[in-house]
Amino acid sequence: MRRRDCKAQAVSRKVARDPSRRAGPLVGAALLLGLCGCGLPIITFQGEETAAASETPKAALVKAALPEEPTVTGSIDRRTPGFGQDLGAEDWRRAQAALAVALDPQGNGRPVKWDNPETTLRGSVNPTGLPYVANDLVCRDFLASVIAPTGGRFLRGTGCKPSGGEWTLIRVRAAKAAG
């Protein structure tokens, strides 16, 4: 097994082998880099007991006065995939119910419609293939439509669920318009 040198060490060896080269400042820089640039940083960790023992009384008071950091900041709301951001909570609840019926492996494979008279949003979910098993989950592909007063759209996706569990959308994307 051959040992590889860092660039600074390689440059300093070339200069050392060829005395005809003018190396003045280059040798100094190469040696300096060779001494400090090729090493690994030294990382040390303190146990909780060591850190607590080295803490000054003033630092302990300041630490006690500061509030604990929250576990959840709420700065980024990661939404699960759905049929679009224009669907409200009730719209999505109704669409999810239609999705569960349509993707059910025991179902008849026909489209299932949903609607919300309050928001005038409506749509349907149509399974596009037979159920299959992937990673211990029952999965099924679908084509969904969402019809709003301003227009409609089609979505293709895949829903999966563990045996006896709830359907989760694994993938949803806009379907290309036919034509």
N, C-alpha and C positions, 0 to 999 in steps of 0.2 A: 504494500500500500504506500503510495507516494504522498508526502505531505505537501500541501499547497500553501504558499506564502501570500501575504496580502500585498497589494501593489507597492506600498512604500518599501517593504523589505526587498521586493524584486528590483526596484529602481536602485536601491542602495547597493545591491549585489552587482548589478550591471556596471555601475560607476566604479566600484571597487576592482572589478576585473579588467577594465579598460582605462589605464592611466593616461592615455592620450586625450581623453575627454576633459574639458574644463568643467570641473564639478563644484568648485567653491561653494556657493550658496545652495546649490542643489543637493550636495551631500548633507549639509546641515539640516535642510528641510526634510530630506528623506529619512535621516536618522531620527529627527524629532517625531515625524509621523510614524516611523517604525516603532518608536517607544510608546507612543500614546494612542495611536489609531487602531492597533490590531488587537488590543486586549478586550476582554468582555467586562462590562460594568459589574461591579460587586453590589449585589442586592442583599440586604439583610432584613430580616423580619423579627419583630419583637412579639413575644407572647403577651397575652392580656395581663398577666401578673407583672411582667417586666415593665410594660407601658404604664400600668397603674402605679407601680412603685416609683417610677421616675417622674410622675406628674406632680407639679408643685401645688400647694394648697390653693393659690390664687387661680391657677388654671382649672382646678377641680370646681371651684365656685363658678367660674365663667361657663364651664361646660354644663353645670347643673342648671344655670339660669337660661340657657338657650333651649328653645322648644325642639322636640324631636322632629326630624324630617318626615314628611308624609311618605307612605309607601307608594301611593299612586298620586301622580302630579296632575293628571287630567289634561295635560297640555296637548296631547294628540289622541283623538278619539278614533280608535281602529274599528271601523265598521266591518261587520261580516258581509260577505257578498250577498247581494239581494237582487231585486228586479229593477233597482234604480233609486236615486235619492229623492225623487219626487213622490215616492210612496210614503205615506205617514205610517204610524205604528199600527193603526187599525187596518189600513190597506195591506200592509205586509202580513199581518195576522191572517187575513182572509186568503191572500195569495199562498201563504205557507200551508194552510189547510188544504187548498186545492192541489198543491204540490205533493203533499203526503198521500192524498187519495190517488192521484195520477201515477205516482211512482211505485205504489204498493205492488209487490210482486204477485199478490193474489188478485189484483184488480183485472179489469177487462181490457186495459191498454187503450182506452178511448180518452179523448180530451176532457178535462174537467174545468168548468168555468168558475170564475169568482167575480164579485162586484161589490162596490161600496157606494150606496146611493148618496151618502153624505158628501163624498168628494167627487162623485161621478167617474171615478177610476174603475176600470174593469179589465178583465183579461182571461186568459186560459192557459192551462199547462197540458202539453201533449207529450206522452212518452214516445221516444223515437226508436227504441230498441228494446230487446229483452233484458231483464235484470242479469247482472253478473256479479261475481265475487272478486274483490280486490283488497288485499291487505286485511283480510278478515272482516270486511265491510260488504254489505249488499249495496250495489250501485246501479244506477240507471240513468241513461241520457235522456234529455228532454228538449223540447222547443216550447218556449213560453211567449205569450203576447201580452203587452200592456197597452191599453187604449185609454188615452186621456182626451179632454176636450181640445187640447192644442195639437194632438196628433198621436200616432201610435208607433210602437217599435216591437221587434222580435228579438228574442234572446235565445241562445243555445247554451246548454250547460249540462252538468252532471251533479246528481245528488247521491249521497251515500249515507248509510246508517248502520250502526252496529245491530246485531240481532236483538230485537225488542227495544231499540232506542229510537231517537228522533232523527228525522232527515236533516242533513246538513249539506249546504251547497258547497261543493268542492271547487267547481269552476263555472263561471258565468261570463259570457261575452256576447256582444252584439252580433246578431245573425246578419249575413249579407242579404240585401233585398233581392228578390227574384226579378229577373227582367233583363 
